[in-house]
Amino acid sequence: MADEPLVLGIETSCDETGVGIVRGTTLLADAVASSVDEHARFGGVVPEVASRAHLEAMVPTIQRALKDAGVTAKDLDGISVTAGPGLAGALLVGVSAAKAYAYALDKPLYGVNHLASHICVDQLEHGTLPEPTMALLVSGGHSSLLLSTDITSDVRPLGATIDDAAGEAFDKIARVLNLGFPGGPVIDRYAKEGDPNAIAFPRGLTGPRDPAYDFSFSGLKTAVARWIEAKRAAGEDVPVRDVSASFQEAVVDVLTRKAVRACKDQGVDHLMIGGGVAANSRLRALAEERCERAGIRLRVPRPKLCTDNGAMVAALGAEMVARNRLPSSWDLSADSSLPVTEPHVPGHHGGHDHDHVHEVSKENLYS
């Protein structure tokens, strides 16, 4: 066990300050400080509020993770951090912290991709990822179909959302129904008591001439909002449970249908589902049903590992170390639109050259 890389991962792409520690594919610590309550009164994530919350939470969350894992910072073999995509200010806090720790401890630094991390986290639950793996990532910011033949170097986008991401649509419909923020968990809860076939909401981009693997939830969101408004205008009660169930069904029907189709078309017999919306109970159930029918093996991490967390970043970092990928250099920057085709940001000139960094005593930096 000792020869497996021990890596600390930092995730700050949105409103969760996540710090995870893994040894190889074994999860040792997963500490999260969420600022979701601070955003709830605005009905969505406020970037400036998120950045400030990360600043306050960073050091205590790293200390908590080290304590939970029963290791010291000096034991680490590397530090990985989400370099993008995400909110620019929020990412900068994580990248700056990771650079400071890596430099002070003289450990390699790995700037990794948020989306590739969401795929890699499944290794902590179900063991090594098969290659190739088809991944359906669904969250507040992304709805993507990705084909990964090597999680550290080759992730190909097959399809993505052309407007609202699935999680975003959940938040907006929850707001129209006055159910609060975030919308995903509360709609899932109400939907369990509703009829998914009560209202025939549209399925976006499912026509014969539409892109096979792309998603669109903007039209669905508008259709649901108009349906609710018409009910209210007529002085009728809005059946919240049936609306929730019918809306949710429209979303997960399209997601699972396209994911299974992509697996069949590409000849891949594994489907991995990740991202915050992968915690949705109906998405899990329908995916299982359709995968079983198609002879595809489904891998979905437990809900806590689906939402943004540091464990996923540590998992991808550990994979980078294990496969001898080049570390990032000290001029690593946050990239809010880092493409998924770049699972990590390698360094130049052989990675870790300290020359252009003003040399300071490491003892002073980190005692």
Buried (B, 14 or more C-beta within 10 A) or exposed (E): EEEBBBBBBBBBBBBBBBBBBBBBBBBBBBBBBBBBEBBEEEBBBBBEBBBBBBBEBBEEBBEBBBEBBEBEBEBBBBBBBBBBBBBBBBBBBBBBBBBBBBBBBEBBBBBBBBBBBBBBBBBBBBEEBBEBBBBBBBBBBBBBBBBBEBBBBBBEBBBBBBBBBBBBBBBBBBBBBEBEBBBBBBBBEBBEEBEBEBBEBBBBBBEEEEBBBBBBBBBBBEBBBEBBEEBEEEEEEBBBBBBBBBBBBBBBBBBBBBBBBBBBEBEBBBBBBBBBBBBBBBBBEBBBEBBEEBEBBBBBBEBEBBBBBBBBBBBBBBBBBBEEBBBBBBEBBBBBEBEBEBBBBBBEEEBBEEEEEEEEEEEEEBE
